[in-house]
């Protein structure tokens, strides 16, 4: 009797949109993420931010890439658990330019957070 074939993992795409990433993370992890909840997910996100900070100080370029990807994935995970469409949120906040001065190239004073 032949062993059934295991479905292949999708090949990584050379490009992925924010919406595609959010859908991918949702498909892979949503049940676990929902069970963990927003607070538990936030704790994991903060751990990844710490790992990113460490890699920025002393990591290799590959380590940095991996940590940036992890931080983004956990941010997307939080958005999924919270029911936030990141593409819509980013478009609303930054689609018209800087949220502070409304310019494409920010002209807000450096002392202000746009």
C-alpha positions as CSV (number, residue, x, y, z in Angstrom):
1,X,0.0,0.0,0.0
2,X,1.4,3.4,-1.0
3,X,1.8,6.2,1.6
4,X,-0.5,9.1,0.7
5,X,1.3,12.1,-0.5
6,X,1.8,15.0,1.9
7,X,0.6,18.3,0.5
8,X,3.5,20.5,-0.4
9,X,4.0,23.7,1.5
10,X,3.4,26.8,-0.7
11,X,6.6,28.1,-2.3
12,X,7.5,31.5,-0.9
13,X,6.5,34.3,-3.2
14,X,9.2,36.8,-4.1
15,X,6.7,39.5,-3.2
16,X,3.7,39.5,-0.8
17,X,1.3,42.3,-0.1
18,X,0.2,43.3,3.3
19,X,-3.3,41.9,2.6
20,X,-1.8,38.6,1.4
21,X,0.4,38.4,4.5
22,X,-2.6,39.0,6.8
23,X,-4.6,36.3,5.0
24,X,-1.6,33.9,5.1
25,X,-1.0,34.4,8.8
26,X,-4.7,34.0,9.5
27,X,-4.9,30.7,7.5
28,X,-1.9,29.3,9.3
29,X,-2.4,30.4,12.9
30,X,-5.8,32.0,13.6
31,X,-7.3,29.2,15.8
32,X,-4.2,29.2,18.0
33,X,-4.1,33.0,18.0
34,X,-7.7,33.4,18.9
35,X,-7.4,30.9,21.8
36,X,-4.3,32.7,23.1
37,X,-6.1,36.0,22.9
38,X,-5.0,39.6,22.4
39,X,-3.0,40.0,25.6
40,X,-1.1,36.7,25.2
41,X,-0.4,37.6,21.6
42,X,0.9,41.0,22.6
43,X,3.3,39.4,25.0
44,X,4.7,37.3,22.1
45,X,4.9,40.4,20.0
46,X,6.9,42.2,22.6
47,X,9.3,39.3,22.9
48,X,9.9,39.5,19.2
49,X,10.5,43.2,19.4
50,X,13.2,42.5,22.0
51,X,14.8,39.9,19.7
52,X,14.8,42.5,16.9
53,X,16.5,45.0,19.2
54,X,19.2,42.5,20.0
55,X,19.7,41.6,16.3
56,X,20.0,45.3,15.4
57,X,22.8,45.7,17.9
58,X,24.8,42.5,17.2
59,X,23.0,40.3,14.7
60,X,23.9,39.3,11.1
61,X,21.9,40.7,8.2
62,X,20.1,37.3,8.0
63,X,19.2,37.4,11.7
64,X,17.9,41.0,11.3
65,X,15.7,40.0,8.3
66,X,14.3,37.1,10.3
67,X,13.5,39.3,13.3
68,X,11.9,42.0,11.2
69,X,9.7,39.3,9.6
70,X,8.8,37.9,13.0
71,X,7.8,41.3,14.4
72,X,5.7,41.9,11.3
73,X,4.1,38.5,11.6
74,X,3.2,39.0,15.2
75,X,1.8,42.5,14.5
76,X,-0.4,40.9,11.8
77,X,-1.4,38.3,14.2
78,X,-2.6,40.9,16.7
79,X,-4.5,42.7,14.0
80,X,-6.2,39.4,13.1
81,X,-7.2,38.7,16.7
82,X,-8.4,42.3,17.1
83,X,-10.4,42.2,13.8
84,X,-8.4,44.9,12.2
85,X,-7.8,45.0,8.4
86,X,-4.3,46.3,8.2
87,X,-4.5,47.3,4.6
88,X,-7.5,49.5,5.4
89,X,-5.9,50.9,8.5
90,X,-2.7,51.8,6.8
91,X,-4.5,53.4,3.8
92,X,-6.7,55.5,6.1
93,X,-3.8,56.7,8.3
94,X,-1.0,57.2,5.7
95,X,-2.7,57.0,2.3
96,X,-3.1,60.8,2.1
97,X,0.5,61.5,3.2
98,X,1.8,62.3,6.7
99,X,-1.0,62.2,9.2
100,X,0.4,65.4,10.9
101,X,1.0,67.7,7.9
102,X,-0.7,65.8,5.1
103,X,2.4,66.1,2.9
104,X,4.0,63.2,1.0
105,X,7.3,64.2,2.4
106,X,6.7,65.1,6.1
107,X,7.3,68.7,7.1
108,X,6.3,68.3,10.7
109,X,8.8,69.7,13.2
110,X,11.3,67.0,14.3
111,X,10.2,67.4,17.9
112,X,6.7,66.3,17.0
113,X,5.5,62.7,16.4
114,X,3.5,62.7,13.1
